[in-house]
């Protein structure tokens, strides 16, 4: 594949899709470098985080959210350096930063050496935090943060009870830690192999997701919990009324492939006196929340899973592992090795 350029067009290396398909659909080729407009920043990407949403994006599942044109660059999470900032910006060239990118708004994503993003979606990375680590944070952490704390989501309060369904996943791990810091009573579903790890993160108890969830939860919360965070999918929770007390809330993280009939799920929950919603992470004006989270990671107040690094050219291998459900920990792509500090042409 080639993209027309001329000798004056600045280019970048990117993992590119020219069609939706399997992991071997990627081609690593030069593309024209994106150019910032208005208050946008140009970011040189050091590492791109790899999330479950990425393989679904590669398969074409995100077409309902924004218009897609080929060639197409996917990827949400990125950590790197400010390559260019407009006059008067609070950011400077060379600043170490992290962002969920603007891919959720239809722009090219983080599987490329450069991306452009509004500063309201960018946070600085403390010098003590490796950019590789920072790249694993945005989507998972912001999703959990919004699900737990936002007034229009879970709005968990100190002393309330929460069950995190899918506690061993990247969103679930953050949700457990945020809920614990809020002073909530935390139950997490997981396999037996992950029980100790989740209890070390702050879960007061765990339940086996393969066994009868209502029966297990009833031992500690016979009336149900105040809030259920569902990070697995609609088909995994056929009877939420047996888990959540009347007047409680269910926040389901959109999976794109197991969300069920959303209006019917909401109506069924309402019939039991439970407020249910399905949502995806909101990347608008997330900079302040992201900065709070990144500082907590840098200070050691938030624990992260093991990180496995792949070269950008090995993106297909990373996607195969993730799509097959065999990725233990977080995956990142190494995109650039150093900051150039050059302004865009």
N, C-alpha and C positions, 0 to 999 in steps of 0.2 A: 504494500500500500504506500502511496505517496500523496502528499498534500502540496498543492502548488504554492510556491514561495518565490521571491526574487532575492537578489543578492543583498538587498537592504532590509529584508524582513528578519528580525531577531527570532530565533527558534529555540525550542526546548525539546528534551527527550521526554516521551510520555508513553504509558501503556494505554493503547488506543483500541476502541471497539469500532468496527465498521458494520457490525450486525449484532443482534442479540444471540446468545448461544452458550455453549459450555465453556469451561475454563480455558480451552485452547483457542478461544476467539480473540484473545489479546494479541496485539502486535506492538512491539516497542520500536517506535519510529519518531522522527522529528515532526513537530507541529509548530505553527506560528505561536509565539509567546503572547499570552493575553495582555491587553493593555488596560491599566486602571483608568477609571473615569471619576470625576467629581472628587469625593473624599475617600475613594477606595485606596487600599494598600496593595502593593505588589509584594507577594510573599515568595521567597525562595524556599522550597520544601526540602527539609532534611529527611524526615520520615513521614510516611503516610500510614495511619492506622488502618487495619483491615477489620471490618465489621460484618456481621451476618447480613445486614442490609446491602452490602456490596455485591454478594453473589446473586441476590435477588434483583438488584439493579442490572447486573450483567445479563440476567435472564429476561429482562424487560418488564419486571413487575412494578416499576416506578412510573410507568407511562401515565397512570391516572393522576399523578401529582404535578407534573410539569411536561411541557413539550420537549421532545428529544429529537436531535438531529445528529447524523453521523458525518464526520468522525466524532466519537463520543468518549469523553474522559470521565471515569467514575471516581469515587472515593470521597469520603466525608472528612475524616480526621486528618489533621496535618500539624506538624511542628517544624519550625525553621526560623528564618530570619527575615526581617523587613528589608526588602531590596529597594523599595522606593516608597516614599510617603509624600503627600502634597504639602505645600507650604502651610504652616499653621497647625499641622497635625500634632497630636500628643505623642505620636510614634516617630522614631528616628531610624534612619538607615542603620542596619546592624542589630537592632533590637531582637532579642530572642522571643519568639511568640508561639502561641498555639491557637488553633481555631477549628470549629466544626465545618469550616469552609462555607461557601455559599452554594454548594452543590444542591442542597435542598430547595434552592430558589431557581434551579435550572442552569447555573453556571458550570463550567468544567470543574471537575473535582480534583482531588489531591494526588492522583496517580500520575503526576507530572512534575517537572522541575519548578514550575511557577504556577501560582494561582492568584486571582484577585478577589478581595473580600472587603466588605465594609468594616470599619474599625469597631462597630458595635457588636461584631462577632469575633473579636480578637482579644486575647489576654497575654500579658507578658509572662515569660517563664523565668523564675528565679535562677540565678547562676548555679545554685546548688542542685538543680534538677536537670537530669539528662534529657535532651530533646527526644531521644528514643522512648523514654518513659512518658514524657508529656504527650506524645502522639497517640498513646493508648487511652487517653482520658476523655476527650470532649463528648462524643455521642453517648457512650455508656453512662458517664457520670451525670451529664445534663439530663438525660432521660430519667434516671433514677431521682435526681434532685427535683425535677419538675413534678414527677409522679407523687413524690412524698410531700413536698412543701407548698406547692402552689395552691392558692385559694380555690381555683377552678379545677383542681385535680384532687389529690388525696387529702391535702391540708391536715396532715397528722399533727396531733397535739401531744404535749408531754402527758404521760400517764395513760394514753390510749394504747390499744393493742393493734398490731399489724401482722399479717401473714404475708411473707414474700414467697410467692410460688415461682420456683426456678431460681432458688437462692445461689446456686453455684455458677450461674452465668455471669457475664460481666455486668449487666444491669443489676441483677440480683445482689451481687456482692456489694456494689455501691449502696443499693437501697437498704441493706441490712445495717451498714455503717452509719448512714444518715439517720435512720430511724433510731438507732441506739443513741447517737449524739443528741437527738431531740428528747430523749428520756422516755421512749415508748417501750412497751413490752413486745418483743420481737420473736416471731416464730418463722422458720424457713423450711420450705420443702426441698429435699435433695435426695441423692442416693446415700446409702450407708457409708460409702467411701469418702463422702464429703462432709460428714457430720462434724468431725472435729474442727476442720478448717472454718466452717461457718460459725461454729460456736466461738472460735477464737476471734472472729470478726465482730462478734457482738450479739449473735442470735442467742436468746435465752433457752431456746429448745429447737429441735429439728423434728420433722416428720418425714417419713419415707414416701416419696411421690408415687411409688409403685403400689403402695398399699391403700387401704380405705382412708382417704384424707379426713372426711367428717368424723369418723370414729376416733382417729388419732387426735384431732384438734379438740374434740369434746372433752378429753381428759384434762385439758388446761383451760379451755374456754367453752363451756357447755352452751352458752348463748350465742357463740360466734365472736368474731373479731370486729373491731371498728372499721378496719381498712384492709382490703385484700389487694395486693399488687400482683397482677398476673403477668409474668414475663415469659410465659411458655406458649400460650395459644388457647383459643376458645374451646377447642375440642377436648382439652385436658381438664376442664372444669365443668362437668355437666350439671352440677347442682350447687350453685353458689349460695342458695338460701340455707344450705346446711353448714356453711362456713362463715357467713357474715350475719351479724345481728340486724334486726330491723332498724332502719335509720342509718345503717352503715353504708360504706362506699366500696366500689370495685373499680380500680383503674387498670385497664388492660393495655399493655404495650402493643402497638400494632406490629404484627409479624409479617404482613403482606401475603402470607400463604396459609394462615390458619386463624383468620379473624371471624369466620362464620358470618351469619346474617346479622350484622351489627344492629339495625333497628329492632329486630326480633329479640336479640339479647338484652337490649336496653329496656324493651317493653316487658319482657319476662321478669327482669330484676325489679322494675318499678312495681310490678304486681305483688312482689314480696316485700315492698317497702325499702328497696335497696337502690341507691343511685349508681348506675354503671356507665362507664364511658370507655371508648377505645381511642387512644391518641398516639401520635408520633411526636418526637422531640421537636420543640420550636426553637429554631436557631436565630430568631429575631431578637435583638437587644439582649443577647446572652452574655455579654462580656463581663459584667460585674459578677454574675454567678460563677462563670468559668474561672475568673480570677480567684474567687474565694476557694473553689475546689482545688485549683492548681497549687495555691499556697498551702492548703492542708496536706496535699500529697508531698510537697517539698519538705514540710515540717515533720513528716512521718505520722501524721494523725489519720491518714487513710492508707490502708494496705492495698497493694495491687498484686494481681497474679503474675506468674512467670511470663516473660516476653520472649517470643521466638522471631528472629529477624530473617528476612528474605531480601535479596537484591530485587530491584524493580524488574529486571529481566526474568526473574523467577516467580512472577505474579501468578502464573497459572498453577504452580505447585501449591502456593498458599491458598488459592481459591478452592482447589480440589480438597485440601485438608479441611477447610472451613465448611464447605458445602456437605461433605460427608459426615460432619459432626465429630470429627476426630481431632479437632484442634484443642489442645490442653493449654489454657492460658490465653494470652493475647498475641496476635500476629501483627508485625509491622513490616513495611517495605522501606528499604534504604534507597532514597531517591537522589540525594545530593550529599557530597562528602564535606563541603565547606562553603562558607558564605563568600560571594564574590564582591558584594558591596557596590555593584554597578547599577546606575540608574537606567530605567527603560528607555529605549530609543523612541 
